[in-house]
Structures are given as structure tokens and as C-alpha cells.
């Protein structure tokens, strides 16, 4: 019972740290962006300021700054370890294949179950430069803060208490809970859970939060620009029948799932070979 209680406390502590990092990082960006758009939308000053803030925030999470007593703990929890080119390459390939599969699942689920689309910020009334830079920065803030929060601090703590699959599953569940702001709909939450599993697996196999960030950025841009804007117009198959595009997306989900699994298996072998020598030297 004592052991179970300690494990539960560890899970709660890991989740608390993850949400704290998320709220600080994304909260600052949200405040800067809203203030910028309300005051001087023609001058996207929030973007360079947030770039500096994000860089300093990352440095702090990686062990820089005060208090000195937590430097080593912060460095270990962020797990921003350098990786080999082969590891990064296979991590990126496996992750991108998984993103294509998950986009297929999202679209198919939207045509099987009536689900409200995610609310998207309307940048059309702002100058094009401001809109582009804001979207680019948003696609950096979310991946950096979420990888630091969930695949760094949260998952590293969990990996000390649980086996790797359990740690990835719990961190993915916490990641899913962070997206309840998009609504309590199982169709969305299932995809967010699977996204967490993909990123969590990448971070664990490579022993680095750095490997998932490029994939996360591409994933966010894919959903922001190519998937979510069309969700409101998706027709349920129960109402109008399954058209050609529905079956194309079904095939997309299935084929790219198989390809992603194959790439992850190869990624695992490459990562083991890459990490083993460094462990031996340590």
C-alpha cells in the first residue's frame, strides 16, 4: 500500500510539473499575442519577444540559472540529450509516418462520429506578415513546451517508477488531459492519446526530448493548416454514404500505420546501437 501510494504521488507530481511548464510557456505566449493583436497588429513584436522568452525558458529547464541546487535535476528531467544523425533520422521518419496515419484516423473518426471541430484563431483580418509569424511561433511554442513538459519532466519522473511502456502510457494520458480544452469528445481524445504515445516512444527510444520536437512542429502545422480547417465541412458517412475520399483516408490510416510501425522497429534498433556505447563510456 505504501509503495502504491508513493507511485501515485509520483504520478501526481509528474503531472503537476508538466502542467506548470505548459501554463507558464503557453500562457506567456497567449498574453503577448493577445496584447500585440489588440494594440499594434501591423507590427508583430510579440514574436521576437516570445522567441527570446522561449529560449531562456528552455535554458532554465535544462539546468541554467538559479537555484544552483536544482541544476542537475533540471538538466536530467529535461533530457535534452544530443543524438546521432541516424537516430534523429529514423526518429523523424517514424514520427512523420505516424503523423500521416493519425491525420487519417482523425478525418475518418470525424466522418464516423459527429464531433465539433476545434476552434481556430482567425488571422485573416490581420496583416499577412503578422498572421504568418504568429502561426509559425505558435507551431514552435507548443512543441517546445509540450515536449519539455510531457516527454521531458513528466515522463522522466515516471520512467523511474514504472516500466517504459507504462511510463509512456501515463505521460500520454496526462498529455491527452491537457487537450481537454478542445472538448470532452472521445474521438479527439483518442487521437491526442495516440499522439502522446508516438512522441513518448520517440523520446524514450532516443533518450532525448530533442528528437520529437521536429516531428511535433510538422504535426502541428499539418493539423493547423491541412486538417482542422476542413473539419466543419466533413459529412458523416451515415448521412450521405462513404465517398471516395473516405476510403482514401481509411487506406491512409491503415497503410501509414504499418509503415510507421516498421520505421519504429528500425528506429529502435538504431537507437539501441547508438545509445549503448555512450552508456558503456559512462
N, C-alpha and C positions, 0 to 999 in steps of 0.2 A: 504493500500500500504506500509506504514511504517512497519507494522507487517510482511508482506510478505518479504520485503527487509531484515529485521533483521533475519528472518528464513533462507533466502538464504545465508546471511553472516555466520550464524552458521554452515550451511552445508559445506560451503567452508572452514571455519576454522577447522572443524572436519576432513575433507578430507585432508587438508594440514598437520595437526598433524600426521594423520595416515601414510601418505606417507613419512613424515620426519623420523618417527620412523622406518619405513620399510627400507628406504635408508641407514640410519645410521647402523642399526643392520646387514642387509644382505650385505651392502657394505663393512663393515669391514671383514666379513667372506669371501666374494669373494676375497678381496685383499690378505688376509692371505693365502687362499688356493692356489691361482694362484702363489704367491711368493714361497710357500712351494713346489709345484709340479715342478716349474721351477728350483729351487735351489737344494733342498735335498729331493727328493721324497721318499727315503728309510726311512726317519725319519719324521713321521707325527707331527711335532712340532706345526703346526697351530691349531690342535685340542685342546690340553690343554690350549693354549693361548686364543682361542675363548671361551672355557668353562668359563674361568675367566672373560673375557670381557662380555659375555652374563649374567653372574651372577651379575656383577657390573652394567650393563645396566638396568637389572630388578630392582635392588635395587634403582637406581636413579629414574626410572619411578614410583616406589612405594612410593617415598617421601623422600628418603635418600639424603643427600648431599646438596650442595649449588644450588640456593639461598634459604634461610630459608623461605622467603615469599611465596614460591610456594609449600612448603612441603605438606600442607593439600590438595591443589588442585591436586597435582600429585598422592597422595595416593587415593583420591576419583576417579580420572579418570582411574587409572589402574584397580580399582575394584578387587583386588586380595584377596577377602574375603574368609575365611575358610568356608567350608560347612560340613554338616553332612555326615556320611557314606552312609546313604540311598539316599541322594540327589546325591552324587557322583556316586553311583552305578547305579541309574536309568538314570542319565545323560550319563554315559558311555555306558550303554546298548542301549539307544535310539540312541546315536550318531553312535555307531558301526553298528547297523542295517541300519541306513541311509547311511553310507559309502558303505555297500554292495549293497544297492539299487542304489546309484549313480554310482558305478562302472559298474553295469548292464546297466544303461542309457548311460554311456559313450561308452561302447562297442557297444550297439545297434545303437547309433547315428553314430558311425564310419562305420557301415555297411549299413546305410541308405543314408548317405551324404558323398561324397568324401571330406576328411579332412586330411591335412598334419599332421603327428604325431609330438608330442613335441620332440624337440632336447634334447637328454640325454647326460650327460657327460660320456665320455668313460674312465673308470678307469681300463680297462683290461690291459693296458700297465704299470701300476704302481704296486708296491708290494702289496700283498693281505692285509696286515695289514693296510697300508695307505688307500687303497680303502675302506675297511670296516669301519674304523674310520671316514673317510671323509663322507661316506654316513650316518652314524649314527649322526654325528654332523649336517649335512645338514638337517636331519629329526628332529633335535631339534631347530635349528636356525629359520627355517621358522615358525613352530607352535608358539614358544615363542614370536617372534617379531610380527607376524601377529595377534595373539590373543591380545597382548598388544595394537597394533595399531588400529585394526578394532573393536574388541569386547570390548576393554577397552576404550581408549581415544575417539575414533570416536563415538562409539555407546552411551557411557555415555553422551556425549555432546548432541547428537541427542535426547536421551530419555528425556532431559529437555525441549525440544521444541516440540516434536511430541509424538503421542501415540506410544506404544511399537511396534505394527506391522509396522507402518510407519518408525520408527527408525531402526528396523531390516532390512526392505526393503532397506532403503537408505544406511546403512552401508554395506549391501550385494552387492549393486550396485557399491559402491566405491571399495570393495574387488574384484569384477569382473574386474573393470578397471585396478587394479594393475596387473592383469594377461593378459593384452593385449600384454605383451612381448611374450606370447605363440602364438600370431597371432590373426588377426581380423576374427574369424570364429565363427558363432553363435552357432554351436554345442558345442564347448569348453566353450564359454562364458556362455551359459545356465547352464552347469553343475557347473561352478565356482559360478554363482549366487545362485544356489540351495545349494551349499556347504556353502556359506556365510549365507544363511537363517538357515541352520542346526546349525552352530556354534553360530550365533547370538541369536537364540532361546534358546540354552543351556545356554549362558551367561546371558540372561535376566531372564529366569525362576529361575536360581540358584543365580542370583545377584553376579556372580563371573566369572572372566576370567579363573580361575584355572580349572574349570570343563571341558572346551573344549580342553585344551591342550593335555591330554592323547589321546583323540579321534583324534585330529588333527595329532598327531605323527603317530598313526596307519594308518590313512588315507593316509598320505604322503608315508609311507613305502609300503602300498598296491599298490598305483599308480606307485611309482618309480620302484618296483620290479616285480609286477604281471600284471599290465595293460599296461602302456606305452611302455615297450619293445616289445610288440606284435602288437602295432597299425599299424605299417608299413605293416604287412602281412595280415591285415583284408581285406576280399573280400566283395565288395558291393553285396547286395542281388539282385540288378537289373542286375548284370552281370553274376552271377553264380547260382542264386537261393538261397533260405534260407535253410541252412543246419540245422542239429540237434542243433548245438551249438548256432546258432542264436536264436532259440526258447527257449533254456535253459536260455539264457541271458535275453530274454524278460520276461520269468517267474521270473527270479531272480529280475529284476527291480520291477515287479508288487507285488510279494509276500513280498519282504522285505520293500517295501513302506508301505504296510498295517501294517506289524509288527512294523515298525518304528513309524508310527502314533499312534498305540496303546501304544507303550512304552512311547512316548512323553506325551500322555494324562495321563498316570500313573505318569510319572516324574513330570508333572505339579502339580498334587495333593500332591505328596510327598514334593515338594519344597515349596508349599504354607504352609503346616503344619510345615515345618522346619523353614521357614523364619518368619512366623507370631509371634512366641514367642520372637525372637530377636528384632523385631520391637516394640513389646509391652514393652520390657525392656528398649529400647532406649527412 
